[in-house]
Amino acid sequence: MAVLASIVRGDITAEQQRVSTCPGTITKAQLRASVDALDDWWETTGAALANAAFPQPQRSSLTTLQKYEIFMRVLKKKVEGL
């Protein structure tokens, strides 16, 4: 994977601003900085850690998209439980 393009990061920021859970306590620039930081972290650390969490043989047999879908479902359930 690669770091998201600036325009995509801007799109994510704009999408987040349109949802009811958008934090009202930070500025647009601070929200964008959060998007940038998370994307940078994912590229330098997160993707490798997530991939390493999958046991073999799944790690080598699942596609990146399949791993992403499982990862997102787990995260969603964790957040819904808060």
Sequence and secondary structure as in RCSB ss.txt:
>XXXX:A:sequence
MAVLASIVRGDITAEQQRVSTCPGTITKAQLRASVDALDDWWETTGAALANAAFPQPQRSSLTTLQKYEIFMRVL
KKKVEGL
>XXXX:A:secstr
     HHHHHHHHHHHHTSTT  TTS HHHHHHHHHHHHHHIIIIIHHHHHHHS TTHHHHS HHHHHHHHHHHH
HHHHHT 
